[in-house]
Amino acid sequence: MADEAPVIVVGAGPVGLFAALALRAHRLPVVLLEADPASRHRTGSRALYVHGKSLALLESTSEGLGAELASRGVLWNVRRTLYRGREVYAREFPPHDRSRGLPPFTSLRQSETERVLLDACAKAGVDVRWSHPVSEVVAHSDGVTVATDDGQTWSGSHVVGADGARSTVRKCTGTTLDGSAAEGFHVVVDVADEPGTPPSLERVMHYEHPAAEGRGVLVVPYAKGFQVDVQSRAGDSPEVIASPQEVLRWLPALIGPTPVERVTAISVYRFLQLIADDFTDPHRRVLLVGEAAHLFPPFGARGMNSGFVDAHAAADAIAAGRRSPAANSDAVTGFATARRAAAEVNSAAAGAALRHLRPPSTAARLRRRAAASLAPVVPRFGEWLEHAPYGPRAAMGH
Ligand SMILES: Cc1cc2nc3c(=O)[nH]c(=O)nc-3n(C[C@H](O)[C@H](O)[C@H](O)COP(=O)(O)OP(=O)(O)OC[C@H]3O[C@@H](n4cnc5c(N)ncnc54)[C@H](O)[C@@H]3O)c2cc1C
């Protein structure tokens, strides 16, 4: 029965949508169950940065997909870092030459990325069922049974759990998330570009911004707007500083006059470093991917990007395992081991970024200050201040 049964993907976030596409690339039948209605408007600001490696992975899985995302996003080519209002690093990169293929990254809102992935799913023949919240998943040796809130049951060969941080699929496998949550929070505000004004293509990192009472501020452009990320200080309350009235009060000091209509989203996030203790179940029929399997802080852009790699690896494992139960066990175990190890790498890299952004000791804070003083004469200190907030570069794109 398992050979004819579809693979059931739970969750139509970016990772579930891509998992469905990767499964279709292996010509496997796919049913995608999503809790939200098709008319949903996902609130809040989330992923912008799509790594070049992700664009290449999307393109190799579904022809034209990486190019489509790249054409809808922007490539900011100026990076600046300031310490207490004084520039310590600036670099302008030449614009990307399209004839050389996909760009090194692209920046667009996650909702737009999801729209492009959903269109690709429709073309690839993915059976998407909106308004179908999954309430239970039972795995057995030759397949899975999934129940949705409306009382229907669905049989499949495997479940790919892409249902995000509060994953029902993960809970049904009995897997737990282990790790830590850092002190403090960030407020993220999405601002639409001013109509008729050319967009700024500068990504600017501020340490101890004087106009933000010494808070860290990161400004990241995306297609048709930019995101302002403000790091909380001790004593800040999200209910206060992230309330729309307060945001409209402090935002102009950072980016100039901002009419309310240009503020398109305000969200609060915390630095979480959590990893599922297992990415599969004992029968090797459930595969956890994306935020169902791991949560990383946004700095370093590891969440969605590593979720794409999980999704691709899950589809390969399911396809490889169709030959026999033994092949399935080996392939799914290999997926779970490899992707959990990658999550450990990502989490450690995010931890290094966090220690840089929120120095745990006075000595660590002084190191940043000393680097800022020396940067005008020793450029590598400016480079360190530019790169350290994202964690080790070697760990990118896992
Ligand atoms: C401010 C911010 C900035 C970020 N920036 C970046 C970045 O630049 N680059 C990057 O790579 N990552 C970034 N991230 C992380 C990124 O947003 C997440 O990693 C990504 O959304 C995870 O995708 P996902 O598909 O795993 O989960 P989700 O996007 O959470 O999708 C889960 C889906 O499952 C559905 N669902 C939930 N429960 C059920 C159920 N029981 N039944 C059926 N469906 C269900 C949900 O409705 C949803 O559609 C950022 C995050 C934040 C907060």
The ligand as an SDF file (V2000), in Angstrom:
LIG
                    3D

 53 58  0  0  0  0  0  0  0  0999 V2000
   11.7230   38.7580   12.1280 C   0  0  0  0  0  0  0  0  0  0  0  0
   12.1370   37.4850   11.4560 C   0  0  0  0  0  0  0  0  0  0  0  0
   13.0230   37.5190   10.4130 C   0  0  0  0  0  0  0  0  0  0  0  0
   13.4210   36.3400    9.8040 C   0  0  0  0  0  0  0  0  0  0  0  0
   14.3200   36.4180    8.7850 N   0  0  0  0  0  0  0  0  0  0  0  0
   14.7210   35.2890    8.1770 C   0  0  0  0  0  0  0  0  0  0  0  0
   15.5690   35.3700    7.0420 C   0  0  0  0  0  0  0  0  0  0  0  0
   15.9290   36.4680    6.5750 O   0  0  0  0  0  0  0  0  0  0  0  0
   15.9370   34.1970    6.4340 N   0  0  0  0  0  0  0  0  0  0  0  0
   15.5460   32.9720    6.9410 C   0  0  0  0  0  0  0  0  0  0  0  0
   15.9620   31.9520    6.3920 O   0  0  0  0  0  0  0  0  0  0  0  0
   14.6980   32.8720    7.9800 N   0  0  0  0  0  0  0  0  0  0  0  0
   14.2640   33.9910    8.6090 C   0  0  0  0  0  0  0  0  0  0  0  0
   13.3560   33.9250    9.6130 N   0  0  0  0  0  0  0  0  0  0  0  0
   12.8260   32.5920   10.0130 C   0  0  0  0  0  0  0  0  0  0  0  0
   11.6880   32.1550    9.0760 C   0  0  0  0  0  0  0  0  0  0  0  0
   10.6550   33.1060    9.0850 O   0  0  0  0  0  0  0  0  0  0  0  0
   11.1640   30.7950    9.5290 C   0  0  0  0  0  0  0  0  0  0  0  0
   12.2520   29.9250    9.6630 O   0  0  0  0  0  0  0  0  0  0  0  0
   10.1840   30.1930    8.5380 C   0  0  0  0  0  0  0  0  0  0  0  0
    8.9310   30.8520    8.5360 O   0  0  0  0  0  0  0  0  0  0  0  0
    9.9010   28.7350    8.8990 C   0  0  0  0  0  0  0  0  0  0  0  0
    9.0960   28.1920    7.8970 O   0  0  0  0  0  0  0  0  0  0  0  0
    8.2600   26.8810    8.1490 P   0  0  0  0  0  0  0  0  0  0  0  0
    7.6000   26.6000    6.8390 O   0  0  0  0  0  0  0  0  0  0  0  0
    9.0860   25.8550    8.7980 O   0  0  0  0  0  0  0  0  0  0  0  0
    7.1660   27.2850    9.2580 O   0  0  0  0  0  0  0  0  0  0  0  0
    5.9960   28.3680    9.1740 P   0  0  0  0  0  0  0  0  0  0  0  0
    6.3530   29.4910    8.2870 O   0  0  0  0  0  0  0  0  0  0  0  0
    5.6560   28.6770   10.5920 O   0  0  0  0  0  0  0  0  0  0  0  0
    4.7810   27.5890    8.4890 O   0  0  0  0  0  0  0  0  0  0  0  0
    4.0730   26.5780    9.1780 C   0  0  0  0  0  0  0  0  0  0  0  0
    2.7380   26.3500    8.4550 C   0  0  0  0  0  0  0  0  0  0  0  0
    2.0810   25.2520    9.0750 O   0  0  0  0  0  0  0  0  0  0  0  0
    0.7050   25.5990    9.2870 C   0  0  0  0  0  0  0  0  0  0  0  0
    0.2180   24.7840   10.3930 N   0  0  0  0  0  0  0  0  0  0  0  0
    0.5020   24.9170   11.7180 C   0  0  0  0  0  0  0  0  0  0  0  0
   -0.1220   23.9560   12.4290 N   0  0  0  0  0  0  0  0  0  0  0  0
   -0.8130   23.1970   11.5380 C   0  0  0  0  0  0  0  0  0  0  0  0
   -1.6360   22.0530   11.6700 C   0  0  0  0  0  0  0  0  0  0  0  0
   -1.8900   21.4880   12.8590 N   0  0  0  0  0  0  0  0  0  0  0  0
   -2.1980   21.5210   10.5640 N   0  0  0  0  0  0  0  0  0  0  0  0
   -1.9420   22.0540    9.3320 C   0  0  0  0  0  0  0  0  0  0  0  0
   -1.1670   23.1710    9.1490 N   0  0  0  0  0  0  0  0  0  0  0  0
   -0.5970   23.7160   10.2420 C   0  0  0  0  0  0  0  0  0  0  0  0
    0.7480   27.0940    9.5710 C   0  0  0  0  0  0  0  0  0  0  0  0
   -0.5280   27.6980    9.3730 O   0  0  0  0  0  0  0  0  0  0  0  0
    1.7890   27.5430    8.5690 C   0  0  0  0  0  0  0  0  0  0  0  0
    1.2070   27.7920    7.2920 O   0  0  0  0  0  0  0  0  0  0  0  0
   12.9220   35.0910   10.2460 C   0  0  0  0  0  0  0  0  0  0  0  0
   11.9980   35.0450   11.2920 C   0  0  0  0  0  0  0  0  0  0  0  0
   11.6130   36.2310   11.9020 C   0  0  0  0  0  0  0  0  0  0  0  0
   10.6160   36.1700   13.0400 C   0  0  0  0  0  0  0  0  0  0  0  0
  1  2  1  0
  2  3  1  0
  2 52  2  0
  3  4  2  0
  4  5  1  0
  4 50  1  0
  5  6  2  0
  6  7  1  0
  6 13  1  0
  7  8  2  0
  7  9  1  0
  9 10  1  0
 10 11  2  0
 10 12  1  0
 12 13  2  0
 13 14  1  0
 14 15  1  0
 14 50  1  0
 15 16  1  0
 16 17  1  0
 16 18  1  0
 18 19  1  0
 18 20  1  0
 20 21  1  0
 20 22  1  0
 22 23  1  0
 23 24  1  0
 24 25  2  0
 24 26  1  0
 24 27  1  0
 27 28  1  0
 28 29  2  0
 28 30  1  0
 28 31  1  0
 31 32  1  0
 32 33  1  0
 33 34  1  0
 33 48  1  0
 34 35  1  0
 35 36  1  0
 35 46  1  0
 36 37  1  0
 36 45  1  0
 37 38  2  0
 38 39  1  0
 39 40  1  0
 39 45  2  0
 40 41  1  0
 40 42  2  0
 42 43  1  0
 43 44  2  0
 44 45  1  0
 46 47  1  0
 46 48  1  0
 48 49  1  0
 50 51  2  0
 51 52  1  0
 52 53  1  0
M  END
$$$$
